[in-house]
């Protein structure tokens, strides 16, 4: 199974490289497959490569779904441990 995730470009570097923000984590990736990637663009990232641009509204919806899924998993884990989620 493969997972590609949306990330926002925060820096464009030389030689088709860039830095993206993945929920507060910054990672250097290749922008080689994207023509004209710019700071502020949302891209789909898979194994260190930006595969395509993503509409900002769609990126925000996807990231919100990821956050909701993570919150639900944390709540389930807290319930299983006999505690409550904070």
C-alpha positions as CSV (number, residue, x, y, z in Angstrom):
1,X,0.0,0.0,0.0
2,X,1.3,3.5,-0.9
3,X,0.5,6.7,0.8
4,X,0.8,10.1,-0.8
5,X,0.1,13.1,1.4
6,X,-0.6,16.8,0.8
7,X,2.1,19.3,1.9
8,X,2.7,23.0,1.5
9,X,5.9,24.2,-0.2
10,X,7.7,26.6,2.2
11,X,11.0,27.0,0.3
12,X,12.2,26.4,-3.2
13,X,15.9,25.4,-3.4
14,X,18.3,24.9,-6.2
15,X,18.4,21.8,-8.5
16,X,14.7,21.1,-8.3
17,X,14.6,20.7,-4.6
18,X,12.3,22.2,-2.1
19,X,11.2,22.1,1.5
20,X,7.6,21.2,2.5
21,X,5.7,21.5,5.7
22,X,4.0,18.3,6.8
23,X,1.9,19.3,9.8
24,X,4.8,21.2,11.4
25,X,7.5,18.9,10.2
26,X,9.7,20.2,7.5
27,X,11.2,17.9,4.9
28,X,13.4,18.4,1.9
29,X,11.9,16.8,-1.2
30,X,12.4,16.7,-5.0
31,X,10.3,19.1,-7.1
32,X,11.7,17.7,-10.3
33,X,8.3,16.3,-11.4
34,X,6.5,19.7,-10.9
35,X,7.0,22.6,-13.3
36,X,7.2,25.9,-11.6
37,X,6.5,24.9,-8.1
38,X,6.3,28.0,-5.8
39,X,6.2,28.8,-2.1
40,X,2.6,28.4,-0.9
41,X,1.7,25.7,-3.4
42,X,0.2,22.5,-2.1
43,X,1.7,19.3,-3.6
44,X,1.1,15.6,-3.2
45,X,4.3,14.0,-1.8
46,X,5.2,10.4,-2.1
47,X,8.6,8.9,-1.0
48,X,10.3,12.3,-1.2
49,X,8.9,13.5,-4.5
50,X,6.2,16.0,-5.3
51,X,3.9,14.2,-7.7
52,X,1.5,17.0,-8.6
53,X,0.0,20.2,-7.4
54,X,-3.2,20.1,-5.3
55,X,-6.0,22.7,-5.1
56,X,-5.5,24.6,-1.7
57,X,-9.1,24.0,-0.7
58,X,-8.8,20.2,-1.4
59,X,-5.5,20.1,0.5
60,X,-7.1,21.8,3.5
61,X,-10.0,19.3,3.5
62,X,-7.7,16.3,3.2
63,X,-5.5,17.6,6.1
64,X,-8.6,18.2,8.2
65,X,-9.7,14.6,7.6
66,X,-6.2,13.4,8.6
67,X,-6.4,15.4,11.8
68,X,-9.8,14.1,12.7
69,X,-8.7,10.5,12.1
70,X,-5.7,11.1,14.3
71,X,-7.8,12.6,17.1
72,X,-10.2,9.6,16.9
73,X,-7.3,7.1,17.1
74,X,-5.9,9.0,20.1
75,X,-9.3,8.9,21.8
76,X,-9.7,5.2,21.1
77,X,-6.2,4.5,22.5
78,X,-7.0,6.5,25.7
79,X,-10.3,4.7,26.1
80,X,-8.5,1.3,25.7
81,X,-6.0,2.3,28.3
82,X,-8.8,3.2,30.7
83,X,-8.2,6.9,30.6
84,X,-9.8,9.8,28.8
85,X,-8.4,11.8,25.9
86,X,-7.2,15.3,26.9
